[in-house]
Amino acid sequence: MDVFSLLILFSVTVIVYYISWRKRLMSVLQKHGINGPKPHLIYGNLLDFKKEINVKLVDRWLKEYGPVFGYYTGGRPVVITTDPELLKQVLIKDFKTFHDRNVPKELSSTPIPELATNHLIRKTGNEWKEMRTLLRPAFSASKLKGSFESMIDAVDALIENLENAKKAGEKDVDIYPLFQGLTLDVIGRTAFGVRTNVQRDANDPFLNAVRLHLKSSGTRLLDKPILLFPEFASIIFAFRILYNKLEALFYTSPLQYVVKMSSQVISERRKNPDLKRQDLLQAMIDGRLTQGMLNSMDYNSLSGSSEFEKNEPEIEEKGGRQLTDNEILGNTILFFEAGYDTTSTALAYMSHILVNHQNYQDLIREEVQQLVNRDGKLDYNTIGQVPFMEAVIYETFRMYPLITFFISRVAEADVKYKNMTIPKGIPVMSPAYNIHYDPQFWENPTKFDPFRFYGENKIN
């Protein structure tokens, strides 16, 4: 047999073996008792999402396969569930097993290689626990209270813009860009440690850099191959890193401007303690973690449902591990990417709701006015005493969920549930929109009713 024939034989053998392996991969959910739509050998069920809006597609699958089913994003199996007991187990009771998110590190939106995987969402296992513990004090009530005045200043700038529009005789005001400016202003002050003019200058360099970054991050190369062939993700990701480095030789990412500004602030604050501020950035700079502190923190105390103040570790003055500059920068970018669109969109939705429900707007105004009459002002302590406004916010989030498909956790071990098993490494995802409009959980779900979350109803 000549070399060419051997090469053909070897190639055919490899292809047959790979197809066989791929078929086994595409049946892993069914073998563990989890039913779902039949996947394509290469695309999984991604083609279904191209043909139909995801919330409608998931709704159809829920009706066909029940409250727990599985599908494939390319070669990645995913479990979808609206089962309240399973969700409670995944998100609360068994958080130690389900603390990692379904965000492959290879799918990074950050074009700066040294920051791409240096933030909380990309960390897993003990690395996640370590970083989560270091970041935890930054979101405690005491730290948020320290940032309150900066937030008030940003809100005052928003009010000034609205008053100027009124004085100018403008009958219609597009409020969404104003909310975007407010959100970016607050994030810039608290996370990046910079004061900008984003609310007053439409051509502010910080604002332009952010907009360019968001526009470019939606067109990421190699995402589809990584989804389709997760077995080759590490190799493909290496090409992405190489591409980003080569691109940096000829093109400066707009994110570099933001990173440079924040890097200077971090450097100055590390050198000069007098420049310290009460903000999120300072909390990340100051945070230290000893091995003893890490050992004392269990996974459940790091879940989103735990109380910050109850088990908040004290910041050590000396010794212990600190966040590196790249980790701080990576997390500030994460806070920006996670909070910019979501917060401004939430404000827009709530404004839309209140404009169309004058009675609820009047109740909120009365509730706030009572606090002002009593205390003379609104501060961090009093804003927690507006139960009806809180109910309106919750109901707005129910009707207009900002994240419909990102609420997910990855199983760190095989988990048995009823007559099925969720295999290790498989993510469990909660389709928020479908749950929020399920009449099984909500009476008349298409009606806006904040009293669902008010008084005794809130407990239920």
C-alpha positions in Angstrom: 0.0 0.0 0.0 1.5 3.3 -1.1 1.7 6.5 1.0 -1.3 8.1 -0.8 -3.5 5.1 0.0 -2.4 5.1 3.6 -3.3 8.8 3.8 -6.7 8.2 2.4 -7.4 5.3 4.8 -6.2 7.4 7.7 -8.4 10.4 6.7 -11.5 8.2 6.3 -10.9 6.6 9.6 -10.5 9.9 11.4 -13.7 11.3 9.7 -15.7 8.2 10.6 -14.5 8.3 14.2 -15.3 12.0 14.5 -18.8 11.6 13.1 -19.4 8.7 15.5 -18.1 10.8 18.4 -20.2 13.8 17.3 -23.3 11.7 17.2 -22.7 10.5 20.7 -22.2 14.1 21.8 -25.6 15.0 20.2 -27.4 12.3 22.2 -25.9 13.0 25.6 -29.0 14.7 27.0 -31.4 12.0 25.8 -29.2 9.3 27.4 -29.6 11.1 30.7 -33.4 11.3 30.5 -33.7 14.8 29.1 -35.8 15.1 26.0 -35.7 17.8 23.4 -35.7 18.7 19.7 -33.5 16.6 17.4 -30.2 18.4 16.8 -28.3 18.8 13.5 -25.0 17.1 13.5 -23.1 20.3 13.0 -25.4 23.2 13.9 -27.3 21.5 16.8 -30.5 23.5 17.1 -29.0 26.9 16.1 -30.8 26.9 12.8 -34.1 26.7 14.7 -33.3 30.0 16.4 -32.7 31.6 12.9 -36.2 30.6 11.8 -38.1 31.7 14.9 -37.9 34.3 17.6 -36.2 32.7 20.6 -39.0 33.3 23.2 -41.6 31.9 20.8 -39.4 28.9 19.9 -38.7 28.1 23.6 -42.4 28.5 24.4 -43.2 25.9 21.7 -40.6 23.5 23.0 -41.9 23.9 26.5 -45.3 22.9 25.4 -43.9 19.9 23.4 -41.3 18.6 25.9 -42.4 19.9 29.3 -40.8 22.2 31.9 -37.3 20.6 31.5 -35.8 19.9 28.1 -32.5 20.1 26.3 -31.2 21.6 23.0 -27.8 22.2 21.4 -26.1 25.4 20.5 -23.8 23.9 17.9 -21.9 21.2 19.8 -22.8 22.6 23.3 -25.7 20.8 25.1 -28.0 23.1 27.2 -30.8 22.3 29.6 -33.7 24.7 29.7 -36.1 24.7 32.6 -39.1 26.6 34.0 -39.5 24.1 36.8 -39.5 26.3 40.1 -38.0 23.5 42.2 -35.2 22.8 39.8 -34.5 26.5 39.5 -34.4 26.9 43.3 -32.0 24.0 43.5 -29.7 25.4 40.8 -29.7 29.1 41.8 -30.0 28.8 45.6 -29.9 25.4 47.4 -27.1 23.8 45.4 -25.2 26.9 44.5 -21.9 25.2 45.4 -22.5 22.8 42.4 -23.9 25.5 40.1 -21.8 28.6 40.6 -20.2 28.9 37.2 -22.0 30.6 34.4 -22.5 29.4 30.8 -20.0 31.8 29.3 -17.2 30.0 27.6 -14.0 32.0 28.1 -13.3 31.7 24.3 -16.4 33.9 23.6 -14.9 37.1 24.9 -16.2 40.5 23.7 -13.1 42.3 24.9 -10.6 43.0 22.1 -7.7 43.5 24.6 -6.2 40.0 25.1 -4.8 40.7 28.6 -8.3 41.7 29.8 -10.4 39.2 27.9 -10.5 36.5 30.6 -9.5 38.6 33.6 -12.9 39.2 35.1 -15.5 37.4 37.2 -17.7 36.0 34.4 -14.8 34.2 32.8 -13.5 32.6 36.0 -14.5 29.1 37.1 -14.1 26.9 40.2 -11.7 28.1 42.8 -10.5 31.1 40.7 -14.2 32.3 40.6 -14.5 31.8 44.4 -11.3 33.8 45.0 -12.3 36.7 42.7 -15.9 36.7 43.9 -14.7 36.9 47.5 -12.4 39.8 46.6 -15.2 41.7 44.8 -17.9 41.0 47.4 -17.2 43.9 49.8 -17.4 46.3 46.8 -21.1 45.7 46.6 -21.9 45.9 50.4 -24.3 48.5 51.7 -21.5 50.5 53.2 -19.6 50.8 49.9 -22.7 51.5 47.9 -23.6 54.2 50.4 -20.2 55.8 49.8 -21.0 56.1 46.1 -24.4 57.6 46.7 -23.4 61.3 46.4 -21.7 60.7 43.0 -24.9 59.1 41.8 -27.0 62.0 43.1 -24.7 64.4 41.2 -25.2 62.4 38.0 -29.0 62.4 38.5 -28.9 66.2 39.0 -27.3 66.5 35.6 -30.1 64.5 34.0 -32.7 66.7 35.7 -30.8 69.8 34.4 -31.0 68.4 30.8 -34.8 67.9 31.1 -35.3 71.3 32.5 -33.2 72.9 29.7 -35.4 71.0 27.1 -38.5 72.4 28.8 -37.1 76.0 28.8 -36.2 75.6 25.1 -39.9 74.8 24.4 -39.3 71.3 23.2 -42.6 69.4 23.2 -41.0 66.0 22.6 -37.8 64.8 24.2 -36.1 61.5 23.3 -35.3 60.4 26.8 -33.5 57.2 26.1 -30.2 58.9 25.1 -30.5 60.9 28.3 -30.8 57.7 30.3 -27.8 56.3 28.5 -25.8 59.4 29.4 -26.9 59.1 33.1 -26.0 55.4 33.2 -22.6 55.9 31.6 -21.9 58.9 33.9 -22.6 56.8 37.0 -20.5 53.8 35.8 -17.7 56.2 34.9 -17.7 57.8 38.3 -18.0 54.6 40.4 -16.3 51.8 38.3 -13.8 53.7 36.2 -13.0 56.4 38.7 -13.3 59.2 36.1 -15.6 62.2 35.8 -16.6 62.9 32.3 -19.0 65.3 30.5 -21.1 62.6 28.9 -24.4 64.1 29.9 -23.7 67.6 28.6 -21.5 66.9 25.6 -22.7 64.6 22.8 -19.1 64.5 21.5 -17.4 63.6 24.8 -14.4 61.4 24.0 -15.4 58.9 26.7 -18.9 58.6 25.3 -17.7 58.2 21.7 -15.2 55.5 22.8 -17.9 53.6 24.6 -20.3 53.8 21.6 -17.7 52.6 19.2 -16.8 49.7 21.4 -20.4 48.6 21.7 -20.9 48.9 18.0 -17.7 46.8 17.2 -18.2 44.2 19.9 -21.3 42.9 18.1 -19.3 41.8 15.1 -16.8 39.3 16.7 -14.9 36.9 14.5 -14.7 33.2 15.2 -17.7 33.1 17.6 -19.7 30.8 15.4 -16.9 28.2 14.9 -16.4 28.2 18.7 -20.1 27.5 19.3 -20.3 24.8 16.5 -17.1 23.0 17.5 -16.4 23.4 21.2 -13.9 20.6 21.0 -11.6 22.9 19.0 -12.5 26.1 21.0 -9.0 26.4 22.6 -7.3 26.3 19.2 -9.8 28.7 17.7 -9.4 31.1 20.7 -5.6 31.1 20.2 -6.2 32.4 16.6 -8.6 35.1 18.1 -5.9 36.2 20.5 -3.3 36.3 17.6 -5.8 38.2 15.5 -6.4 40.8 18.2 -2.7 41.3 18.7 -2.1 41.8 15.0 -5.1 44.1 14.7 -3.7 46.2 17.6 -0.6 46.9 15.4 -2.8 48.8 12.9 -5.9 49.7 14.8 -6.5 51.1 18.3 -9.6 49.7 19.9 -11.9 52.4 21.2 -11.8 50.5 24.5 -8.1 51.4 24.8 -9.1 55.0 25.5 -11.3 54.0 28.4 -8.8 51.5 29.8 -6.0 54.1 29.6 -8.1 56.7 31.6 -8.9 54.1 34.3 -5.3 52.8 34.4 -4.0 56.2 35.2 -6.6 56.6 38.0 -5.6 53.2 39.5 -1.9 54.0 39.3 -2.4 57.4 41.0 -4.6 56.0 43.8 -2.1 53.2 44.5 0.7 55.7 44.8 -1.1 58.4 46.7 -3.6 57.4 49.5 -4.9 60.9 49.7 -6.6 60.4 46.3 -8.8 57.6 47.7 -12.5 57.8 46.9 -15.6 56.0 48.2 -16.4 54.2 45.0 -16.4 50.7 43.4 -13.0 51.2 41.9 -11.4 52.0 45.3 -13.0 49.0 46.9 -11.4 46.8 44.2 -8.0 48.5 44.7 -8.2 48.1 48.5 -9.5 44.6 48.7 -7.2 41.9 50.1 -7.8 38.2 50.6 -5.9 35.9 52.9 -6.2 32.1 52.7 -8.0 32.1 56.0 -10.6 34.5 54.7 -11.0 32.4 51.5 -11.5 29.2 53.5 -14.1 30.8 55.8 -16.3 31.8 52.8 -18.6 29.0 51.5 -20.1 29.1 48.1 -23.7 29.7 49.4 -22.5 33.0 51.1 -21.3 34.1 47.7 -24.6 33.6 45.8 -26.6 36.5 44.7 -29.3 35.7 47.3 -27.0 36.0 50.3 -26.9 39.1 52.6 -23.8 41.2 52.0 -23.4 42.7 55.4 -23.9 39.6 57.4 -20.8 37.8 56.4 -18.8 40.6 54.7 -15.1 39.9 55.2 -13.1 42.8 56.6 -10.6 44.4 54.3 -7.1 43.6 55.4 -4.5 46.4 55.6 -1.5 44.2 54.9 -0.7 40.9 53.3 -3.0 38.6 51.3 -3.9 38.6 47.6 -5.0 41.7 45.8 -6.6 42.1 42.5 -4.1 42.9 39.8 -4.5 46.0 37.6 -5.6 43.9 34.7 -8.2 42.1 36.9 -9.5 45.5 38.1 -9.7 46.8 34.5 -11.3 43.5 33.3 -14.0 43.8 36.0 -14.7 47.5 35.3 -15.3 46.7 31.7 -17.6 43.8 32.8 -19.6 46.2 35.0 -19.9 48.6 32.1 -20.9 46.0 29.5 -23.4 44.4 31.9 -24.8 47.6 33.2 -24.9 50.2 30.5 -27.6 49.0 28.2 -29.6 47.1 30.9 -29.8 50.0 33.3 -30.7 52.7 30.7 -33.2 50.3 29.1 -34.8 49.6 32.5 -35.2 53.3 33.1 -36.8 53.7 29.7 -39.3 50.9 30.2 -40.2 52.2 33.6 -40.8 55.7 32.2 -43.0 54.2 29.5 -45.0 52.4 32.1 -45.5 55.4 34.4 -46.5 57.7 31.4 -49.2 55.2 30.6 -50.3 54.6 34.2 -50.7 58.0 35.7 -52.3 56.5 38.8 -49.2 54.6 39.7 -47.1 57.6 38.9 -49.1 59.6 41.4 -48.7 56.9 44.1 -44.9 56.9 43.6 -44.8 60.7 43.8 -46.8 60.7 47.0 -44.6 58.0 48.5 -41.4 59.9 47.7 -42.9 63.3 48.8 -43.8 61.8 52.2 -40.1 60.8 52.7 -38.9 64.2 51.7 -41.4 65.9 54.0 -40.2 63.7 56.9 -36.5 63.7 56.4 -35.9 66.9 54.3 -34.1 64.9 51.6 -33.5 61.6 49.9 -30.4 59.6 50.9 -29.2 56.0 50.8 -31.2 55.1 53.9 -34.5 56.5 52.8 -34.5 55.2 49.3 -35.0 51.7 50.8 -38.3 52.9 52.2 -40.4 53.2 49.0 -42.2 49.8 48.8 -44.6 50.8 46.1 -41.9 52.2 43.8 -40.0 48.9 44.4 -43.1 47.0 43.4 -43.4 49.0 40.2 -39.7 48.3 39.4 -40.2 44.5 40.0 -43.3 44.4 37.8 -41.5 46.4 35.1 -38.7 43.8 35.2 -41.3 41.0 35.0 -43.1 42.4 31.9 -39.8 43.6 30.3 -37.0 41.3 31.3 -33.7 42.8 30.3 -32.0 39.5 30.1 -34.1 36.7 28.5 -31.5 34.0 27.9 -28.4 34.6 30.0 -29.6 33.3 33.4 -27.6 30.1 33.5 -25.4 28.0 35.7 -23.1 25.1 34.8 -23.2 21.8 36.8 -19.9 21.0 38.5 -20.9 17.4 39.0 -23.6 15.0 37.8 -26.9 16.1 39.4 -29.9 13.9 39.7 -33.4 15.5 39.5 -36.5 13.3 39.4 -36.1 10.8 36.6 -33.2 12.6 34.8 -29.6 13.5 35.4 -27.9 16.8 34.5 -24.4 15.7 33.5 -21.3 17.5 34.7 -20.3 20.5 32.5 -23.8 21.0 31.1 -25.4 24.4 31.7 -29.0 24.8 33.1 -30.7 27.9 31.7 -33.8 29.8 32.8 -35.8 31.4 30.0 -36.9 34.5 32.0 -39.4 35.9 29.5 -41.3 32.6 29.2 -41.5 32.3 33.0 -42.6 35.9 33.4 -45.5 35.4 31.0 -46.5 31.9 32.2 -50.2 31.9 33.5 -49.2 29.0 35.7 -47.2 31.5 37.8 -49.0 34.8 37.1 -52.6 35.7 36.9 -53.3 37.6 33.8 -49.6 37.9 32.9 -50.0 40.5 30.1 -51.5 43.0 32.6 -49.2 45.5 34.4 -50.0 45.0 38.1 -47.4 46.2 40.6 -49.5 44.9 43.5 -48.2 41.5 42.7 -45.0 42.6 44.5 -46.6 44.8 47.2 -47.3 44.0 50.8 -48.1 40.3 51.5 -48.0 39.5 47.8 -44.3 40.2 47.7 -43.6 37.3 50.1 -45.4 34.9 47.7 
